[in-house]
């Protein structure tokens, strides 16, 4: 943490990400109004003391919906990337440390999944499972898991030839112990960097799918659905578009800077080259 705060962009990223996490955790205490509360008489009002970011077409407080939309975005990122890391690490270790034939089979499956267009896959799963936040999470897991598996596989292929792994195998350590005790701990650094970079992708996917109606369904707040409302009523006021787009920009910059700062801290040579 000391090195992260001392990093040129790490301090800024820590503030942005920490602020988003606090907003998501304490959303019920911070939000001034019920994010789903309707007040037709107050519809499409501009920013004011009562409603700092105005109201939408149903009179709902935009600030409250943005705050709860932060919880939706980070929840989708946490669940989807958590599952992707666990599954990708498991399959990556099996591919990198298992039989050659199994390695080729898993890589063929992962390459086939990565070749599928994300939007087409989302539309197909949305038609089968129905539009919901769960559908977004499943789409993200399927789309991102191969990247983690390939990363873990490539690192495992290198680490299994290292001296401490060969020594553990010579001492009769079982394969599971070698993989999870000696190889896996050395993969945490690259995985953390990739997760930080992928958070912005998950937020973009969730917002994008919610924007076109395949993600979080009304009346649940989502940055994408708020952005869609603003686009539909942009002639009545542009404050809705700005209010929904700003947190997406802040989250994208914050998590990207955080990933780059962690990468530079874990690998100082990469930072010196950049």
C-alpha positions as CSV (number, residue, x, y, z in Angstrom):
1,X,0.0,0.0,0.0
2,X,2.9,2.4,0.7
3,X,4.4,1.8,-2.7
4,X,1.0,2.2,-4.3
5,X,0.3,5.5,-2.7
6,X,3.8,6.7,-3.5
7,X,3.3,5.7,-7.2
8,X,2.6,8.7,-9.5
9,X,-0.8,7.4,-10.7
10,X,-1.3,4.9,-7.9
11,X,-2.5,7.5,-5.4
12,X,-5.0,9.0,-7.8
13,X,-6.3,5.5,-8.6
14,X,-6.5,4.5,-5.0
15,X,-8.7,7.5,-4.3
16,X,-11.0,6.8,-7.2
17,X,-11.4,3.1,-6.6
18,X,-11.7,3.6,-2.8
19,X,-14.4,6.2,-3.3
20,X,-16.3,3.9,-5.6
21,X,-16.1,1.0,-3.1
22,X,-17.2,3.2,-0.2
23,X,-20.2,4.5,-2.3
24,X,-21.2,0.9,-3.2
25,X,-20.9,-0.4,0.3
26,X,-22.7,2.5,2.1
27,X,-25.2,3.2,-0.7
28,X,-28.3,2.9,1.5
29,X,-26.8,5.4,4.0
30,X,-25.5,7.9,1.3
31,X,-28.4,8.0,-1.1
32,X,-30.8,10.8,-0.2
33,X,-33.9,9.2,-1.8
34,X,-35.2,5.8,-2.7
35,X,-33.7,5.0,-6.1
36,X,-36.9,3.4,-7.4
37,X,-39.3,6.0,-5.8
38,X,-41.5,7.7,-8.5
39,X,-42.6,11.3,-8.3
40,X,-44.3,12.3,-11.6
41,X,-44.8,15.9,-10.5
42,X,-41.0,16.2,-10.2
43,X,-40.1,14.6,-13.6
44,X,-37.1,15.8,-15.6
45,X,-36.1,18.5,-13.2
46,X,-32.6,20.0,-13.5
47,X,-30.0,19.9,-10.8
48,X,-31.1,21.7,-7.6
49,X,-30.5,21.6,-3.9
50,X,-33.2,19.0,-3.5
51,X,-31.9,16.9,-6.4
52,X,-28.2,17.7,-7.0
53,X,-28.2,15.7,-10.3
54,X,-31.9,16.3,-11.2
55,X,-34.6,13.8,-11.8
56,X,-35.4,11.4,-14.6
57,X,-38.6,10.9,-16.7
58,X,-40.4,9.3,-13.8
59,X,-39.3,11.8,-11.2
60,X,-36.7,9.5,-9.6
61,X,-33.6,11.1,-8.0
62,X,-30.7,10.6,-10.4
63,X,-28.0,10.9,-7.7
64,X,-29.6,8.1,-5.7
65,X,-29.8,5.9,-8.8
66,X,-26.2,6.7,-9.7
67,X,-25.1,5.7,-6.1
68,X,-27.0,2.4,-6.3
69,X,-25.8,1.9,-9.8
70,X,-22.3,1.9,-8.4
71,X,-23.3,-1.1,-6.3
72,X,-24.7,-2.9,-9.3
73,X,-21.5,-2.3,-11.4
74,X,-19.1,-3.4,-8.7
75,X,-21.3,-6.4,-7.7
76,X,-21.3,-7.6,-11.3
77,X,-17.5,-7.1,-11.5
78,X,-16.8,-8.9,-8.2
79,X,-18.9,-11.9,-8.9
80,X,-18.0,-12.3,-12.6
81,X,-14.3,-11.8,-12.2
82,X,-14.1,-13.8,-9.0
83,X,-15.7,-16.8,-10.8
84,X,-13.5,-16.2,-13.9
85,X,-10.3,-16.1,-11.8
86,X,-11.2,-19.3,-9.9
87,X,-12.2,-21.3,-13.0
88,X,-9.4,-19.9,-15.2
89,X,-6.8,-20.6,-12.5
90,X,-8.0,-24.2,-12.1
91,X,-8.2,-24.9,-15.8
92,X,-4.9,-23.1,-16.4
93,X,-3.1,-25.2,-13.8
94,X,-4.5,-28.4,-15.3
95,X,-3.5,-27.3,-18.8
96,X,0.0,-26.2,-17.8
97,X,0.8,-29.1,-15.5
98,X,-1.4,-31.8,-16.9
99,X,-0.9,-34.2,-19.9
100,X,0.0,-32.7,-23.3
101,X,-3.3,-34.0,-24.9
102,X,-5.4,-32.4,-22.2
103,X,-3.5,-29.1,-22.6
104,X,-4.2,-29.0,-26.4
105,X,-7.9,-29.8,-25.9
106,X,-8.4,-27.1,-23.3
107,X,-6.5,-24.5,-25.4
108,X,-8.7,-25.4,-28.4
109,X,-11.9,-24.8,-26.3
110,X,-10.5,-21.5,-24.9
111,X,-9.5,-20.3,-28.4
112,X,-13.0,-21.2,-29.7
113,X,-14.6,-19.2,-26.9
114,X,-12.4,-16.2,-27.5
115,X,-13.2,-16.2,-31.2
116,X,-16.9,-15.6,-30.5
117,X,-18.0,-11.9,-30.7
118,X,-19.0,-10.7,-27.2
119,X,-22.2,-8.9,-28.4
120,X,-23.4,-11.9,-30.4
121,X,-22.9,-14.2,-27.4
122,X,-24.7,-11.8,-25.2
123,X,-27.6,-11.6,-27.5
124,X,-27.8,-15.4,-27.7
125,X,-27.6,-15.9,-24.0
126,X,-30.1,-13.1,-23.4
127,X,-32.6,-14.8,-25.7
128,X,-32.1,-18.2,-23.9
129,X,-31.8,-17.0,-20.3
130,X,-33.7,-13.7,-20.5
131,X,-32.2,-10.2,-19.9
132,X,-30.9,-9.8,-16.3
133,X,-27.8,-9.0,-14.3
134,X,-27.3,-12.8,-14.0
135,X,-27.1,-13.0,-17.8
136,X,-24.4,-10.3,-17.8
137,X,-22.4,-12.1,-15.2
138,X,-22.6,-15.4,-17.2
139,X,-21.5,-13.6,-20.4
140,X,-18.5,-12.0,-18.7
141,X,-17.5,-15.3,-17.0
142,X,-17.6,-17.2,-20.4
143,X,-15.8,-14.4,-22.2
144,X,-13.0,-13.6,-19.6
145,X,-12.3,-17.0,-18.2
146,X,-10.1,-18.2,-21.1
147,X,-7.8,-15.2,-20.7
148,X,-7.1,-16.1,-17.1
149,X,-6.6,-19.8,-18.0
150,X,-4.1,-18.9,-20.7
151,X,-2.2,-16.6,-18.3
152,X,-2.0,-19.3,-15.6
153,X,-1.1,-21.9,-18.2
154,X,1.8,-19.9,-19.6
155,X,3.2,-19.1,-16.2
156,X,2.7,-22.7,-15.0
157,X,4.7,-24.0,-18.0
158,X,7.6,-21.8,-17.0
159,X,7.4,-22.3,-13.2
160,X,7.2,-26.1,-13.3
161,X,10.7,-26.2,-14.6
162,X,12.0,-24.0,-11.8
163,X,14.4,-25.4,-9.2
164,X,12.1,-25.3,-6.2
165,X,9.3,-27.1,-8.1
166,X,11.7,-29.8,-9.3
167,X,13.0,-30.1,-5.7
168,X,9.5,-30.5,-4.4
169,X,8.7,-33.2,-7.0
170,X,12.0,-35.0,-6.2
171,X,10.9,-35.0,-2.5
172,X,7.7,-36.8,-3.5
173,X,5.3,-33.9,-3.1
174,X,1.9,-34.7,-4.8
175,X,0.9,-32.9,-7.9
176,X,-1.9,-30.9,-6.1
177,X,0.6,-29.7,-3.5
178,X,3.1,-28.6,-6.2
179,X,0.4,-26.7,-8.1
180,X,-1.4,-25.0,-5.2
181,X,1.5,-24.5,-2.8
182,X,4.5,-23.8,-5.1
183,X,3.1,-22.6,-8.4
184,X,-0.1,-20.8,-7.6
185,X,1.4,-18.2,-5.1
186,X,3.7,-17.0,-7.8
187,X,0.8,-16.2,-10.1
188,X,-1.0,-13.8,-7.8
189,X,0.8,-10.7,-9.2
190,X,-0.1,-11.1,-12.9
191,X,-3.6,-12.1,-11.9
192,X,-4.2,-9.0,-9.8
193,X,-3.0,-6.8,-12.6
194,X,-5.3,-8.5,-15.1
195,X,-8.3,-8.3,-12.8
196,X,-7.8,-4.6,-12.3
197,X,-7.7,-4.1,-16.0
198,X,-10.8,-6.3,-16.6
199,X,-13.0,-4.5,-14.0
200,X,-13.3,-1.6,-16.5
201,X,-14.3,-4.1,-19.2
202,X,-17.0,-5.7,-17.0
203,X,-18.4,-2.3,-16.1
204,X,-18.5,-1.3,-19.8
205,X,-20.2,-4.6,-20.7
206,X,-22.7,-4.3,-17.9
207,X,-23.5,-0.7,-18.8
208,X,-23.6,-1.5,-22.5
209,X,-26.0,-4.4,-22.1
210,X,-28.2,-2.5,-19.7
211,X,-28.2,0.3,-22.2
212,X,-29.7,-1.9,-24.9
213,X,-32.0,-3.7,-22.5
214,X,-30.2,-7.0,-22.0
215,X,-28.6,-6.3,-18.6
216,X,-30.0,-5.0,-15.4
217,X,-33.8,-4.6,-15.8
218,X,-35.9,-1.7,-14.5
219,X,-36.6,-0.5,-11.9
220,X,-33.2,-1.7,-10.6
221,X,-30.6,1.2,-11.1
222,X,-27.7,0.7,-13.5
223,X,-25.4,3.2,-15.1
224,X,-26.3,1.8,-18.5
225,X,-30.1,2.1,-18.0
226,X,-29.7,5.7,-16.6
227,X,-27.6,6.5,-19.7
228,X,-30.3,5.1,-21.9
229,X,-32.9,7.2,-20.1
230,X,-30.8,10.3,-20.7
231,X,-30.3,9.5,-24.3
232,X,-34.1,9.1,-24.8
233,X,-34.8,12.5,-23.2
234,X,-31.7,14.4,-24.2
235,X,-33.7,17.2,-25.7
236,X,-35.3,17.9,-22.3
237,X,-32.0,18.0,-20.6
238,X,-28.4,16.7,-21.1
239,X,-27.8,16.4,-17.3
240,X,-29.0,12.7,-17.3
241,X,-26.3,11.7,-19.9
242,X,-23.6,13.6,-18.1
243,X,-24.6,12.2,-14.7
244,X,-24.6,8.6,-16.0
245,X,-21.4,8.9,-18.1
246,X,-19.2,10.5,-15.5
247,X,-19.1,7.5,-13.1
248,X,-18.2,5.2,-16.0
249,X,-15.3,7.5,-16.9
250,X,-14.1,7.7,-13.3
251,X,-14.3,3.9,-12.8
252,X,-12.5,3.3,-16.1
253,X,-9.6,5.7,-15.3
254,X,-9.4,4.6,-11.7
255,X,-9.1,0.9,-12.3
256,X,-6.9,1.2,-15.4
257,X,-4.5,3.4,-13.4
258,X,-4.6,1.0,-10.5
259,X,-3.7,-1.9,-12.7
260,X,-0.8,0.0,-14.3
261,X,0.5,1.1,-10.9
262,X,0.4,-2.5,-9.5
263,X,2.1,-3.7,-12.6
264,X,4.9,-1.2,-12.2
265,X,5.3,-2.1,-8.5
266,X,5.4,-5.8,-9.1
267,X,7.7,-5.4,-12.1
268,X,9.8,-2.3,-11.8
269,X,11.5,-3.0,-15.1
270,X,8.2,-2.5,-17.0
271,X,7.7,0.8,-15.3
272,X,11.2,2.0,-16.2
273,X,10.7,1.1,-19.9
274,X,7.4,3.0,-20.0
